[in-house]
Amino acid sequence: MIFSNLRELDTNIRAGAMLPVYLLYGEETRQMEKARERLVRTILGAEDSPNLFRLDGSRAIDWDSVGDMLWSVSFVPGRRLVVIDDLSLPLLHAEELCKLTTLLTTPLEGAALLITCRNSLDQFKKKATAGAKLLALCDKAGGAAQFSVMTRGDVAKFARSLALKRGCLLDSEESLLLADYCSLDSLRVQSEVEKLTAYHAGTGKITAEDIEAMVAPTVDANVFQLGDRLLRRDFDGAMAIVDDLIFLQERPESILTILTMSFVDIYRAAAARRGNVSEATARRELGYGGSYRFTKAAEQSRRLSRGTLAAILELLAEADARMKLSGADGRVVLEVTILQIMEALREERN
């Protein structure tokens, strides 16, 4: 059984129609962990039951031992549950898949198997891969639920809801800023909201200044913010971000790569707009999914002419070649490239 959305899984849990096998897979860690613990409580009645066996899926799994746990006679009343958390697909070789197939095709009486798998959804869509085979097995033996990455709007809404529950107000723009700073990681958003609301002692309004002062942006968020500062012709702000990243021991090559990605996103968004391709279609065809990157790129693409954007991409490509081929100082190359981009932007304004 495939649960097409989390509401269907939640309905199944509330109905108490427990399946012998559950697979929770995808990239949204917070929701996956929440569903996992709810299943544990529903199946066993408590999280500390002696009938609960937890295994670390990042290491090789002894499937014979898993079978023993599921089929052995328990001296404690109630169902037995084996939880394999964060199953590693690269470790799921042909022999392991064969044992797992035997395990899942044998009826489980008075026991259940729960597997979580934190991986890109692409690994479950490609035929003949370990992820696709695992999904097919669990679909046939029990149920599988997909946990997609939350969109920028979803994460912002989640942040606002958390802040409100803790007695603070978080407006729409500020919640989007927080989502960007955390690169849409809902677990980190939860932690940062707890910190921000504690600072306000559960009362008051969380401002953009609070977020900028108390929340450290992820590297990706910082570099994408660098691109935004450049487009705003804020040279001092752009160089301050570079200084911060270098201080945090980020390599200039990595900064340049992510900066290039942000302008490639803008180029793709501009091309989609020129071709009258809808944002939803462009997201799907270009593989952005629910990422906020394409939405942000679509907004930024309106600030640049086609010629200026092409010139900036050429500057970034030349900088990449200088870093890789000439042995030049990476920071110097990065700073010179930022100066050149600023000059190209000034020429467009003039």
C-alpha positions in Angstrom: 0.0 0.0 0.0 1.4 3.4 -1.0 0.2 6.3 1.0 0.0 9.2 -1.5 0.2 11.8 1.3 0.8 12.1 5.0 -2.8 12.5 5.7 -3.5 9.0 4.4 -0.8 7.6 6.7 -2.2 9.5 9.6 -5.7 8.2 8.9 -4.3 4.6 8.9 -2.5 5.2 12.2 -5.6 6.7 13.9 -7.8 3.8 12.6 -5.5 1.3 14.3 -5.4 -0.8 11.1 -1.7 -1.6 11.7 0.3 -3.1 8.8 3.1 -5.7 9.3 5.6 -3.5 7.4 6.1 0.2 7.1 8.6 2.1 5.0 9.1 5.8 5.7 11.3 7.4 3.0 12.4 10.7 1.6 14.2 13.9 2.6 11.9 15.6 5.2 13.6 14.4 8.3 11.4 16.1 10.9 8.1 14.8 9.6 9.6 11.3 9.1 10.8 11.1 12.7 7.4 12.4 14.0 5.6 9.6 12.0 8.1 7.0 13.1 7.6 7.7 16.8 3.8 7.9 16.4 3.9 4.4 14.8 6.0 3.1 17.7 3.6 4.4 20.3 0.6 3.1 18.4 2.0 -0.4 17.8 3.5 -0.9 21.3 1.6 1.6 23.5 4.9 3.1 24.8 8.3 4.2 23.5 10.2 2.1 26.1 8.5 -1.2 25.6 10.7 -4.3 26.0 9.2 -5.5 22.7 10.9 -2.7 20.9 14.2 -3.4 19.0 16.0 -0.4 17.4 18.8 -0.9 14.8 21.1 1.6 13.2 20.5 1.3 9.4 23.7 3.2 8.6 25.6 0.0 9.4 25.3 -3.4 7.7 22.1 -5.1 8.9 22.1 -8.8 9.8 18.7 -9.7 8.3 18.8 -13.2 9.8 18.9 -11.6 13.3 16.1 -9.3 12.3 14.0 -12.4 11.4 14.8 -13.9 14.8 13.6 -10.7 16.5 10.3 -10.8 14.5 9.5 -14.5 14.8 10.9 -15.3 18.2 8.5 -16.0 21.1 8.1 -13.1 23.4 7.5 -13.5 27.1 6.1 -9.9 27.3 2.5 -9.5 26.1 1.9 -7.4 23.0 3.3 -7.0 19.5 7.0 -6.9 18.8 8.5 -4.1 16.7 11.8 -3.9 15.0 12.8 -0.3 13.9 15.6 0.0 11.4 16.4 3.7 11.3 18.1 5.5 8.4 18.7 2.4 6.3 21.7 2.9 4.0 20.8 2.0 0.4 24.4 1.5 -0.7 24.7 -1.3 1.9 21.6 -3.1 0.4 23.4 -5.4 -2.0 21.8 -8.3 -3.9 22.4 -10.8 -1.0 20.8 -8.5 1.5 17.9 -7.8 -0.8 17.3 -11.5 -1.2 17.2 -12.1 2.6 14.9 -9.0 2.9 12.6 -10.4 0.2 12.3 -13.7 2.1 11.7 -11.8 5.3 8.9 -9.7 3.9 7.2 -12.5 2.0 6.8 -14.5 5.2 3.7 -13.6 7.2 4.5 -11.7 10.4 2.1 -12.6 13.2 2.3 -10.5 16.3 5.2 -8.5 15.0 5.9 -5.5 12.8 8.9 -4.1 10.9 9.4 -0.3 10.5 12.1 1.1 8.2 13.1 4.7 7.7 15.3 5.7 4.8 16.5 9.3 4.5 17.5 9.6 0.8 16.8 11.6 -2.3 13.4 10.6 -3.8 15.2 10.0 -7.1 16.8 6.9 -5.6 13.4 5.3 -5.3 12.2 6.2 -8.8 14.9 4.7 -10.9 14.2 1.1 -12.0 16.4 -1.7 -10.8 17.9 0.3 -8.0 18.0 -0.8 -4.4 15.6 2.0 -3.4 13.1 1.0 -6.1 13.3 -2.7 -5.1 12.9 -1.8 -1.4 9.9 0.3 -2.1 8.2 -2.4 -4.2 8.8 -5.0 -1.4 7.4 -2.8 1.3 4.4 -1.7 -0.8 3.5 -5.4 -1.4 4.1 -6.5 2.2 2.7 -3.5 4.1 2.8 0.2 3.4 5.1 3.0 2.3 4.9 6.7 2.9 6.9 9.4 1.0 8.2 12.5 2.9 9.1 15.2 0.3 11.2 18.2 1.2 9.0 21.1 2.4 8.7 24.1 0.2 9.9 27.5 1.3 6.3 28.5 2.1 5.7 25.3 4.1 8.8 25.9 6.2 7.9 29.5 6.8 4.4 28.6 7.8 5.8 25.9 10.2 8.1 28.6 11.7 5.2 31.0 12.3 3.1 28.2 13.9 5.9 27.3 16.3 6.5 30.9 17.2 2.8 31.5 17.9 2.6 28.4 20.1 5.5 29.8 22.2 3.8 33.2 22.5 5.7 35.1 19.9 4.7 36.7 16.6 6.7 35.9 13.4 5.5 37.8 10.3 5.5 36.4 6.8 8.7 38.1 5.6 10.6 37.3 8.7 9.5 33.6 8.6 10.7 33.4 4.9 14.0 34.9 5.9 14.4 32.3 8.7 13.5 29.5 6.2 16.2 30.8 3.8 18.8 31.1 6.6 18.1 27.4 7.6 18.1 26.2 3.9 14.5 24.8 4.5 15.8 22.4 7.1 12.7 22.1 9.4 14.6 20.5 12.2 17.0 23.5 12.3 14.0 25.9 12.0 12.5 24.3 15.1 15.7 24.7 17.0 16.1 28.4 15.9 12.5 29.3 16.7 13.0 27.9 20.2 16.1 30.0 20.6 14.4 33.2 19.3 11.3 32.8 21.4 13.4 32.1 24.5 15.2 35.4 23.8 11.9 37.2 23.8 10.8 35.2 26.9 7.7 34.0 25.1 6.3 37.5 24.4 6.8 40.0 21.6 7.6 40.0 18.0 10.6 38.3 16.3 12.2 40.8 13.9 14.5 40.4 10.9 17.2 42.0 13.0 16.8 39.3 15.6 17.2 36.6 13.0 20.2 38.2 11.4 21.8 38.6 14.9 21.0 35.2 16.4 20.8 32.7 13.5 23.9 31.7 11.6 22.9 31.1 7.9 24.0 27.8 6.3 26.8 28.1 3.8 24.4 27.7 0.9 22.1 30.3 2.3 25.0 32.7 2.9 26.4 32.3 -0.7 22.9 32.7 -2.2 22.6 35.8 -0.1 25.9 36.9 -1.6 24.3 36.7 -5.1 21.4 38.8 -3.9 23.7 41.5 -2.5 25.5 41.7 -5.8 22.2 42.2 -7.7 21.4 45.0 -5.2 24.7 46.6 -6.1 25.7 46.3 -2.4 29.4 45.8 -2.8 30.3 46.3 0.9 27.6 43.8 2.0 28.9 41.3 -0.6 32.5 41.5 0.6 31.3 41.2 4.2 29.7 37.9 3.4 32.9 36.7 1.7 34.9 37.7 4.8 32.5 35.8 7.0 32.6 32.7 4.9 36.4 32.7 4.7 36.6 33.2 8.5 34.4 30.1 8.8 37.1 28.3 6.7 34.9 27.8 3.7 37.1 27.2 0.6 36.9 30.0 -2.1 36.3 27.2 -4.7 33.2 26.1 -2.8 31.9 29.7 -2.5 32.5 30.2 -6.3 30.6 27.0 -7.1 27.5 27.9 -5.1 27.6 31.5 -6.4 27.7 30.1 -10.0 24.8 27.9 -9.2 22.7 30.9 -8.1 23.4 32.7 -11.4 22.7 29.5 -13.4 19.3 29.3 -11.6 18.6 32.9 -12.7 19.6 32.0 -16.3 17.2 29.1 -16.3 14.4 31.1 -14.8 14.9 33.8 -17.4 14.9 31.3 -20.2 11.7 29.8 -18.9 10.0 33.2 -18.7 11.2 34.0 -22.3 9.8 30.7 -23.5 6.4 31.3 -21.7 7.0 28.1 -19.6 5.1 28.1 -16.4 7.0 28.0 -13.1 5.4 24.7 -12.1 6.5 23.1 -15.4 10.0 24.6 -15.2 10.4 23.3 -11.6 9.4 19.8 -12.7 11.5 19.6 -15.9 14.6 21.2 -14.3 14.4 19.0 -11.2 13.9 21.8 -8.6 11.0 20.1 -6.9 9.8 22.2 -3.9 13.1 24.1 -3.6 12.8 27.8 -3.0 15.9 28.4 -5.3 13.8 28.6 -8.5 11.2 31.0 -7.0 14.0 33.3 -5.8 15.8 33.0 -9.1 12.6 33.9 -11.0 12.3 37.1 -8.9 16.0 38.0 -9.4 15.9 37.3 -13.2 13.8 40.4 -13.7 16.6 42.6 -12.5 19.0 41.5 -15.3 19.2 41.9 -19.0 20.1 38.8 -21.0 23.4 40.3 -22.1 24.5 41.1 -18.6 23.5 37.7 -17.3 25.5 36.0 -20.0 28.5 38.2 -19.2 28.4 37.3 -15.5 28.2 33.6 -16.3 31.3 34.0 -18.5 33.1 35.8 -15.7 32.3 33.0 -13.3 33.4 30.3 -15.8 36.7 32.1 -16.3 37.2 32.4 -12.5 36.6 28.7 -12.1 39.2 27.9 -14.8 41.7 30.2 -13.1 41.2 28.5 -9.8 41.6 25.0 -11.2 44.3 25.5 -13.8 46.5 28.3 -12.8 47.1 27.7 -9.1 46.1 31.3 -8.4 45.1 32.3 -4.9 41.5 31.3 -4.6 40.4 34.2 -2.4 42.0 36.8 -4.8 40.3 35.2 -7.8 37.0 35.3 -6.0 37.2 38.9 -4.9 38.4 40.1 -8.3 35.5 38.2 -9.9 33.0 39.9 -7.5 34.5 43.3 -8.5 34.1 42.4 -12.2 30.5 41.3 -11.6 29.8 44.6 -9.8 31.3 46.5 -12.8 29.1 44.6 -15.3 26.0 45.4 -13.2 27.0 49.1 -13.0 27.4 49.3 -16.8 23.9 47.8 -17.2 22.4 50.5 -14.9 24.2 53.2 -16.9 
